[in-house]
Amino acid sequence: MHKITSFLRKIPLKIYILFFIIFLIIIPGVNFLNSIHYKLDSYFIWDFEEIRNFDEHKEAFETLVNDIENFVNTTPDFYNEFDKLFVVKDNSSLRFSRKGKTPKDSDWEYNYDLEDADKIKNYTEVFPDDFHYAAISIDSNYPGYVMFCADETTNRVLVYTGGEKPSKLINSYWEKCNFVRVHKIAEGWYDISPEN
């Protein structure tokens, strides 16, 4: 033990400073560059509107997520019976459509009443104009995620993960898009904004 402490005392202060710089600046910098695939030009040039006042509406989103998870967890064979995209109808229910059915079929649409409908009435106010919010999605490839999706003009999504970073989902966007901006909105909430 004495040899180790003696060795550490002989290391010049410059070496300690170098290691300090590596751990505080270089490693986080490389991690950041990896996360944007070294596309600094896109990171600094591409402009987009951020999610607005999420903290103010977080309870509404949590209420929606809870109701969605309740429905999915209590519906046997949910992923085989219903389409993955659905909408909030009149802020009082979730409207699902059954796979293989059309609006002409009487059982095409299924409405699931929201338990706390009054809590979600203004949830869409968080979405900026360039988000083009359209629907909610549950995907069997990403179990436990609830995605608030844009329309076909953008691939943007506000995703609830339950806490983890949605790395697999982010990587799927990198495979088909030129650049993917990821912004952590709150614990378990991520705004994924790809550039085509």
PAMARSE-204018 format. One record per residue (C-alpha): residue number from 1; residue in one letter; x, z, y. Coordinates in steps of 0.001 Angstrom, whole numbers, always signed. Each point is the difference from the previous one (the first is absolute). Layout:
PAMARSE-204018
  pos  code       px       pz       py
  NUM     a        X        Z        Y
...
This chain:
PAMARSE-204018
  pos  code       px       pz       py
    1     m       +0       +0       +0
    2     h    +2894     +872    +2335
    3     k    +1476    -3498     -548
    4     i    -3283    -1652    +1056
    5     t     -314    +1989    +3228
    6     s    +3685     -579     +732
    7     f     -516    -3761     -519
    8     l    -3084      -51    +2259
    9     r    +1936    +1736    +2802
   10     k    +2659    -2721     -109
   11     i    -2531    -2801     +632
   12     p     +244    -1076    +3629
   13     l    -2998     +481    +2299
   14     k     -175    -3794     +423
   15     i     -960     -381    -3675
   16     y    -2828    +2525     +360
   17     i    -1248    -1849    +3086
   18     l     +170    -3299    -1890
   19     f    -2107    +1383    -2864
   20     f    -2429    +1463    +2537
   21     i     -397    -3419    +1640
   22     i     -478    -1698    -3371
   23     f    -2744    +2398    -1093
   24     l    -1839     +176    +3323
   25     i     +293    -3554    +1276
   26     i    +1264    -2544    -2489
   27     i    -2079     +935    -3076
   28     p    -3322     +216    +1919
   29     g     +930    -3244    +1789
   30     v     +602    -1833    -3270
   31     n    -3262    +1402    -1418
   32     f    -1863    -1290    +3063
   33     l    +1619    -3445     -275
   34     n     -901     -120    -3703
   35     s    -3612     +878     +809
   36     i     -310    -2985    +2385
   37     h    +2071    -2301    -2239
   38     y    +2643     -291    +2761
   39     k    -2378    -2002    +2209
   40     l     +809    +1705    +3307
   41     d    -1211    -2965    +2056
   42     s    -3500     +292    -1458
   43     y      -15    +3779     +391
   44     f     +766      -96    +3722
   45     i    -1769    -3219    +1003
   46     w    -3280      +97    -1890
   47     d    -2668    +1809    +1985
   48     f    -3161    +1561    -1391
   49     e    -2567    +2579    +1058
   50     e     +269    +3385    -1666
   51     i    -2821    +1988    -1597
   52     r    -1712    +1978    +2776
   53     n     -816    +3726      +75
   54     f     +196     +476    -3758
   55     d     +203    +3790     +277
   56     e    -3318      -16    +1840
   57     h    -1685    -1913    -2852
   58     k    +1980    +1326    -2962
   59     e    -2933    +2123    -1229
   60     a    -2192    -3116     -111
   61     f    +2553    -1830    -2141
   62     e     +481    +2996    -2281
   63     t    -3774     +230     -440
   64     l     -157    -3695     -914
   65     v    +2892     +350    -2438
   66     n    -1634    +3003    -1678
   67     d    -3303    -1820     -390
   68     i    +1730    -3121    -1332
   69     e    +2039    +2005    -2494
   70     n    -3149    +1867    -1109
   71     f    -1780    -3268     -691
   72     v    +2951    -1615    -1786
   73     n     +681    +3093    -2122
   74     t    -3635     +443    -1014
   75     t     -648    -3668     -762
   76     p    +1030     -930    -3532
   77     d    +1914    -3280      -90
   78     f      -71     -341    +3804
   79     y    +2730    -2669     +161
   80     n    -1764    -2233    -2522
   81     e    -3470     +418    +1488
   82     f     +614     -288    +3766
   83     d    +2018    -2219    +2326
   84     k    +2976    +1714    +1572
   85     l    -1173     -762    +3560
   86     f    -2936    +1887    +1494
   87     v    -1344     +998    +3404
   88     v    -1544    +2924    +1810
   89     k    -3645     -852     +628
   90     d    -1611    +1410    +3163
   91     n    +2452    +2938     -166
   92     s    -2187    +1582    -2665
   93     s     +972    -1600    -3307
   94     l    +2665    -1988    -1784
   95     r    -1168    -3461    -1067
   96     f    +1555    -1272    -3211
   97     s     -647    -3336    -1667
   98     r      +25     -433    -3758
   99     k    +2440    -2409    -1600
  100     g    -1543    -3226    -1260
  101     k    -3141     +450    +2101
  102     t    -1146    -1847    +3105
  103     p    -2238    +1082    +2872
  104     k    -2849    -1788    -1832
  105     d     +175    +2598    -2813
  106     s    -2113    +3089     +604
  107     d    +2719    +2333    -1305
  108     w    +2886    -1662    +1875
  109     e     +285    +2686    +2675
  110     y     +432    +3715     -584
  111     n     -178    +2507    +2839
  112     y    +1700    +3362     -384
  113     d    -1292    +2517    +2548
  114     l    +2713    +1814    +1940
  115     e     -137    +3781     -155
  116     d    +1064     +568    +3614
  117     a    -1064    -3218    +1690
  118     d      -68    +1597    +3456
  119     k    +3750     +711     -212
  120     i    +1053    -3642     -336
  121     k    -2064    -1663    +2723
  122     n    +2974     -925    +2224
  123     y    +2750     -553    -2553
  124     t     +501    -3674     +931
  125     e    +1183     +954    +3500
  126     v    +3537     +500    -1326
  127     f     +418    -3702     -781
  128     p    +1489    -2094    +2813
  129     d    -1335    -3498     +663
  130     d    +2897    -1715    -1775
  131     f     -704    +1994    -3181
  132     h    -3238    -1965     -688
  133     y    -1453    +2758    -2209
  134     a    -2389    -1388    -2635
  135     a     -429    +2112    -3145
  136     i    +1254    +2746    -2276
  137     s    +1787     -683    -3255
  138     i     +763    +1883    -3207
  139     d    +2475    -1770    -2267
  140     s     +728     +956    -3612
  141     n    +3636    -1016     +610
  142     y     +283    +2871    +2491
  143     p    -1988    +2887    -1470
  144     g     -861    +2743    +2455
  145     y     +453    -2253    +3033
  146     v    -2822     -816    +2413
  147     m     +746    -3006    +2212
  148     f    -1716     -838    +3263
  149     c     +625    -3741     +206
  150     a      +40    -2678    +2655
  151     d    -1800    -3300     -356
  152     e    +1683    -3161    -1279
  153     t    +1759     -679    +3335
  154     t    +2517    +2789     -692
  155     n    +1137    +1966    -3030
  156     r      +91    +3264    +1915
  157     v    -1157    +3149    -1781
  158     l     -366    +3691     +769
  159     v     +597    +1680    -3346
  160     y     -661    +3504    -1227
  161     t    +2376     +950    -2816
  162     g     -592    +3701     -482
  163     g    +3497     +771    +1223
  164     e    +2521    -2435    -1466
  165     k    +1553    -2930    +1812
  166     p    -1661    -3191    -1344
  167     s    +3292    -1673     -972
  168     k    -1508    -2250    -2695
  169     l    -2683    -1253    +2413
  170     i    +2556     -528    +2778
  171     n    +2247    -1965    -2375
  172     s    -2949    -2207     -991
  173     y     -387     -967    +3683
  174     w    +3743     -696     +330
  175     e     -312    -2485    -2878
  176     k    -2492    -2149    +1901
  177     c     +667     +716    +3694
  178     n    +2847     -633    +2422
  179     f      +48    +3563    +1348
  180     v    -1857    +3246     -758
  181     r     -267    +2767    +2574
  182     v     -918    +3387    -1482
  183     h    -1093    +2845    +2227
  184     k     -771    +3449    -1392
  185     i    -3121    +1151    +1867
  186     a     -384    +3421    -1646
  187     e     +873    +1639    -3299
  188     g    -1209    -2443    -2656
  189     w    -1188    -2617    +2548
  190     y    +1941    -3219     +650
  191     d     -648    -2993    +2237
  192     i    +1479    -3043    -1754
  193     s     +185    -2977    +2308
  194     p    +1478    -3171    -1499
  195     e    +1048    -3069    +1922
  196     n     -686    -3288    -1782
